[in-house]
Amino acid sequence: MNLATCTYQEFGPDMGTPVRTTVGAPSRLKLDYKLAGHAQLITPTRPMLGLSKAAYELAYLRLLSSSGAERILAELTAIHTAAGGTAAPLVLLCFDQLNKSGSWCHRTMFATWWLQTTGQEVPELGAKPDAGLDLTLF
């Protein structure tokens, strides 16, 4: 099973199977697709939402470690199976757009943790900031 990440806003059905990873549901967004499920084991807790990036990351990594890769994989596999088990990736969605320098969110933290824990890369399908481009004039 392949995984990827994206925002609710940038996701398109041709990208894979959409999966919610947020505390709140995207009820205010008009989605033109149906979510396949909610990955609760990788969803941050409500108290984490107001933390600084450093505190959030520490709390989130603890959350992931306490669940463990095996339980998370079992939950994602169940969502994948219920959605028809296609070859398309499960796309883990949240609200935060990453196209501004310094942007971050839990899905990128999850992707890094998953790679370090399982060796499986989790690509970002949404817009990303241009790293290293200097657009200043001389």
Backbone as a ProteinNet text record, in pm:
[ID]
protein_1_A
[PRIMARY]
MNLATCTYQEFGPDMGTPVRTTVGAPSRLKLDYKLAGHAQLITPTRPMLGLSKAAYELAYLRLLSSSGAERILAELTAIHTAAGGTAAPLVLLCFDQLNKSGSWCHRTMFATWWLQTTGQEVPELGAKPDAGLDLTLF
[TERTIARY]
85.1	0	89.1	61.6	135.7	61	138.2	81.8	133.3	54.8	94.2	20.4	56.1	-12.4	-51.5	-151.4	-198.7	-294.9	-342.9	-447.6	-582.9	-687	-823	-847.6	-797.8	-824.5	-755.2	-636.4	-558.5	-581.4	-643.1	-662.8	-757.4	-722.4	-810	-826.7	-944.1	-969.6	-870.4	-803.4	-703.8	-575.1	-560.3	-439.5	-438.7	-555.6	-562.5	-689.2	-681.4	-795.2	-782.1	-874.8	-862.1	-897.9	-811.1	-829.7	-811.7	-906.7	-902	-799.9	-720.1	-625.4	-635.3	-750.3	-766.7	-865.4	-846.3	-936.1	-1077.7	-1091.4	-1221.8	-1241.7	-1364.9	-1397.4	-1400.4	-1374.7	-1375	-1516.3	-1599.6	-1740.7	-1764.2	-1674.9	-1692.7	-1639	-1566.1	-1516.1	-1615.6	-1635.1	-1720	-1628.9	-1623.6	-1539	-1614.4	-1547.1	-1609.4	-1569.3	-1537.8	-1501.3	-1545.2	-1553.9	-1594.5	-1471.9	-1459.2	-1348.2	-1368.1	-1259.3	-1265.6	-1265.3	-1222.1	-1216.5	-1140.9	-1126	-1055.9	-944.9	-821.5	-705.5	-686.1	-755.4	-757.5	-623.8	-546.7	-419.8	-313.8	-332.3	-235.6	-295.9	-415.8	-480.3	-430.5	-383.6	-340.8	-458.1	-426.6	-531.8	-568.2	-687.7	-732.4	-638.8	-590.5	-499.7	-368.4	-327.5	-203.2	-214.5	-335.1	-354.5	-300.1	-291.4	-243.5	-96.3	-23.1	117.1	210.8	329.4	434.5	477.4	547.8	590.9	673.8	768.9	856.3	776.4	686.6	605.3	508	450.6	358.1	429.3	546.3	620.5	654.1	698.2	729.2	605.9	494.2	369.7	320.9	331.8	283.6	368.6	499.8	587	562.8	533	495.6	366.4	270.2	143.5	166.3	246.1	274.8	348.1	447.2	524.4	440.2	346.4	260.6	164.7	123.9	39.4	121.8	238.3	327.9	292	393.6	376.6	283.8	288.5	204.2	55.9	18.5	-122.4	-167.2	-80.7	-113.8	-132.1	-41.3	-54	-182.9	-218.9	-344	-464.9	-465.5	-576.5	-582.5	-468.7	-465	-503	-461.1	-496.8	-646.9	-708.8	-854.6	-927.4	-880.2	-940.3	-921.1	-801.7	-769	-857.6	-874	-957	-1103.4	-1153.8	-1293.4	-1319.8	-1215	-1228.6	-1210.9	-1188.9	-1176.3	-1037.8	-940	-805.5	-738	-756.4	-695.3	-544.7	-477.4	-333.9	-303.2	-404.8	-384.7	-343.4	-261.2	-218.8	-332.2	-319	-403.3	-342.3	-422.2	-372	-422.2	-329.1	-359.2	-376.1	-494.8	-530.7	-538.7	-501.4	-526.6	-547.9	-567.7	-601.4	-479.6	-365.3	-250.6	-180.1	-172.7	-103.4	43.7	130.6	274.1	347.5	276.6	340.8	405.8	413.9	484.3	604.1	715.4	836.3	807.8	854.9	833.6	704.2	622.6	497.4	526.7	439.5	453.4	316.8	307	184	213.1	114.3	136.2	156.8	102.9	119.7	264.6	338.9	481	559.4	517.9	582.3	557.3	433.6	401.9	487.6	498.4	574.7	720	779.3	917.8	927.8	835.6	835	815.3	722.2	693.3	816.3	885.3	1006.3	1112.6	1132.7	1233.3	1196	1067.2	1020.9	1009.9	962.3	934.2	1023.7	1087.8	1167	1085.5	954	865.3	847	875.8	856.2	708.3	670.6	533.5	541.8	525	539.3	424.5	455.8	356.7	307.7	175.7	117.8	72.8	66.3	23.3	140.1	110.9	212.5	311.2	438.3	545	620.3	684.1	761.1	882.3	922.9	1044.5	1163.1	1236	1353.2	1473.6	1546.8	1671.1	1658	1539.5	1526.6	1538.3	1629.2	1646.1	1592.2	1479.1	1413.3	1443.4	1544.3	1577.9	1653.2	1640.7	1711	1844.7	1940.6	2075.3	2082.4
-118.3	0	123.9	213.8	338.7	448.2	540.5	655.4	783	888.5	1021.7	1120.4	1247.7	1351.3	1466.4	1543.3	1658.3	1738.2	1850.1	1925.2	1883.5	1906.8	1884.2	1967.7	2092.5	2186.9	2150.4	2091.7	2061.9	1919.6	1835.4	1695.9	1683.8	1593.4	1557.4	1406.8	1357.7	1213.4	1128.5	1187.9	1112.9	1089	1151	1136.3	1008.2	953.9	835.1	833.4	769	753.3	851.2	947	1050.8	1002.5	1036.2	993.7	1114.2	1133.6	1243	1212.4	1315.2	1303	1424.5	1487.8	1611.5	1593.9	1675.7	1674.4	1705.9	1811.9	1850.2	1800.1	1772.4	1731.5	1854.8	1837.6	1951.6	1993.9	2019.9	2048.1	2182.2	2276.7	2408.1	2412.4	2308.7	2300.7	2221	2265.1	2188.9	2093.2	1970.5	1870.3	1805.4	1784.4	1715	1567.4	1516.2	1376.6	1332.7	1201.9	1144.8	1087.4	1117.3	1064	914.2	838.8	693.4	653.7	744.6	712.5	817.9	791.5	881.3	802.5	839.8	775.9	836.8	781.6	838.9	828.8	723.8	705.9	807.9	874.2	977.3	1117.6	1127.7	1257.4	1321.8	1446.6	1515	1531.2	1556.1	1580.9	1728.7	1760.2	1899.4	1988.3	1944.7	2030.7	2063.1	1981.9	2007.9	2126.4	2161.3	2260.9	2399.6	2434.1	2567.4	2573.2	2464.3	2458.4	2521.1	2561.8	2606.5	2486.7	2512.3	2403.5	2300.5	2345.9	2253.1	2167.1	2229.4	2155	2061.6	2109.7	2028.9	1905.1	1926	1813.6	1709.7	1753.9	1661	1581	1650.3	1583	1489.4	1532.7	1451.8	1326	1340.5	1223.9	1124.7	1174.3	1085.6	1011.3	1082.8	1021.3	909.1	935.6	834.7	714.5	742.1	634	549.7	613.7	536.5	446.7	489.1	404.4	295.7	333.4	239.1	217.5	186.4	169.1	52.8	-54.4	-171.2	-138.9	-70.7	-33.6	67.2	163.1	263.1	194.8	103.9	31.6	-50.4	-112	-190.2	-100.4	18.8	111.6	157.1	193.1	238.4	125.3	4.7	-111.1	-134.4	-119.1	-135.8	-31.3	92.7	198.5	165.8	124.4	88.9	-25	-127.2	-242.9	-201.8	-122.8	-78.2	8.3	77.8	164.7	87.9	-41	-120.6	-173.4	-130	-184.2	-165.8	-52	-27	-3.6	2.8	29.2	177	261.9	405	427.7	529	552.4	603.6	577.5	646.2	784.1	887.5	1023.7	1082.6	1107.1	1157.5	1308.4	1355.6	1495.7	1577.1	1704.6	1803.8	1939	2042.2	2175.5	2260.7	2237	2327.3	2319.4	2433.5	2441.6	2473	2410.6	2419.2	2506.7	2589.7	2665.8	2796.3	2818.5	2935.6	2888.2	2956.9	2920.8	2919.1	2816.4	2804.3	2734.3	2698	2627.7	2487	2438.3	2302	2250.8	2120.2	2059	1917	1855.8	1721.2	1618.2	1641	1539.1	1529	1641.2	1633.2	1568	1593.9	1527.7	1377.2	1339.7	1198.2	1135.5	1202.3	1148.1	1122.4	1215	1198.5	1082.5	1077.6	969.1	834.2	826.9	701.4	653.2	744.5	709.4	656.1	725	682.5	550.3	526.6	407.7	285.8	307.6	194.4	189.1	299.4	307.5	342.4	361.1	392.8	544	597.9	741.3	772.5	891.7	940.5	1076.8	1079.6	1205.7	1302.7	1430.3	1537.7	1567.3	1565.3	1589.3	1733.7	1809.9	1948.8	2041.1	2169.8	2270.7	2276.8	2295.4	2306.8	2436.6	2492.8	2615.5	2586.4	2685.6	2672.3	2691	2585.1	2592.8	2634	2729.3	2767.3	2864.9	2906.3	3003.4	3144.7	3219.3	3357.8	3446.5	3508.9	3588.7	3737.8	3775.4	3916.1	3964.1	4092.5	4152.4	4205.6	4203.6	4253.9	4401
0	0	0	-92.9	-101.9	-27.4	29.6	99.8	35.1	44.9	1.3	90.9	82.8	159.7	69	114.6	37.9	126.5	75	143.1	87.9	169.2	120.1	-5.5	-3.9	-110.7	-241.5	-234.6	-354.8	-406.6	-326.9	-365.2	-483.7	-574.6	-685.8	-686.6	-720.8	-717.5	-797.2	-896.9	-973.4	-894.9	-777.3	-695.8	-613.2	-585	-500.8	-418	-303.2	-213.3	-97.1	-82.9	19.3	160	256.1	394.8	486.3	575	672.6	781.4	818.8	929.4	1021.9	1025.3	1101.6	1215.8	1320	1435.4	1389.7	1312.1	1260.2	1118.7	1086.8	949.8	859.9	732	639.5	601.5	699.5	674.3	603.8	617.7	554	410.8	374.2	236.8	153	31.6	-60.1	-136.1	-90	-153.9	-268.9	-378.6	-491.1	-491.8	-373.9	-356	-216.8	-198.4	-70.6	-0.7	128	205.9	228.6	218.5	236.1	382.6	469.2	611.1	688.3	818.4	909.6	977.1	951.2	1013.6	1152.4	1248.6	1382.9	1455.8	1428.3	1499.2	1459.1	1346.7	1306.5	1312.1	1367	1383.8	1512.5	1505.7	1628.2	1724.9	1849.4	1947.7	1948.2	1991.3	1995.7	2079.8	2198.1	2275.7	2204.3	2110.2	2037.7	1943.4	1903.6	1798.8	1833.2	1958.6	1995.3	2032	2013.7	2055.6	1952.3	1999.1	1907.5	1823.3	1714.3	1626.4	1703.3	1784	1856.8	1954.8	2031	2127.8	2056.2	1947.4	1867.7	1814.3	1755.4	1697.6	1802.7	1919.2	2028.2	2068	2088.1	2126.9	2016.4	1891.7	1779.9	1761.5	1772.1	1759.2	1872.7	1990.4	2101.8	2069.8	2012.8	1974.2	1873.6	1771.3	1669.1	1729.1	1811.3	1873	1966.3	2037	2127.6	2050	1933.1	1848.4	1781.5	1733.7	1668.3	1522.4	1443.8	1299.6	1266.4	1343.6	1313.4	1328	1437.3	1456.9	1351.9	1321.7	1219.8	1084.9	1049.9	924.4	920.9	1031.7	1037.9	1013.9	1074.9	1054.5	908.3	852.1	712.5	616.8	647.3	565.1	567.4	684.5	694.8	611	613.2	531.2	383.6	348.4	210.4	160.3	241.6	205.3	189.6	284.6	278.5	155.7	108.3	-9.3	-140.3	-133.1	-254.1	-281.3	-200.5	-211.6	-345.9	-408.9	-540	-526.6	-638.1	-639.1	-612.7	-621.1	-597.5	-452.5	-425.9	-288.5	-199.8	-71.2	26.7	42.1	27.3	37.8	169	260	393.6	385.3	420.9	398.6	526.7	514.8	619.6	552.8	632.3	581.1	544.1	607.6	598	463.2	394.9	266.8	291.4	215.2	239	138.5	65.2	-41.8	3.6	133.2	185.1	265.4	249.5	322.2	472.4	540.4	684.7	722.5	623.3	651	700.9	786.6	838.2	879.2	892.6	942.2	987.1	1046.5	1098.4	988.8	870.4	766.3	721.8	722.2	687.7	800.7	925	1039.2	1033.4	998.1	984.4	874.7	759.8	647.4	687	760.1	806.1	904.4	1000.8	1099.9	1030.7	935.9	865.4	788.1	721.2	647.5	743.4	854.9	952.4	1019.1	1036.1	1106.1	1015.7	892.2	803.5	680	647.9	525.7	402.8	419.8	307	296.1	178.7	155.4	140	185.2	173.2	104	-27.5	-100.8	-74.4	-82.2	-73.2	-214.4	-234.5	-365.9	-385.8	-277.6	-287.2	-315.9	-323.1	-350.1	-234.7	-271	-172.3	-197.3	-94.9	-118.3	-205.8	-283.9	-363	-270.4	-246.3	-159.4	-243.2	-193	-258.1	-373.8	-410.5	-517.2	-460.4	-509.6	-467.2	-578.1	-552.2	-655	-643.3	-563.2	-549.8	-673.2	-702.9	-815.8	-769.9	-860.2	-827.4	-848.4
[MASK]
++++++++++++++++++++++++++++++++++++++++++++++++++++++++++++++++++++++++++++++++++++++++++++++++++++++++++++++++++++++++++++++++++++++++++

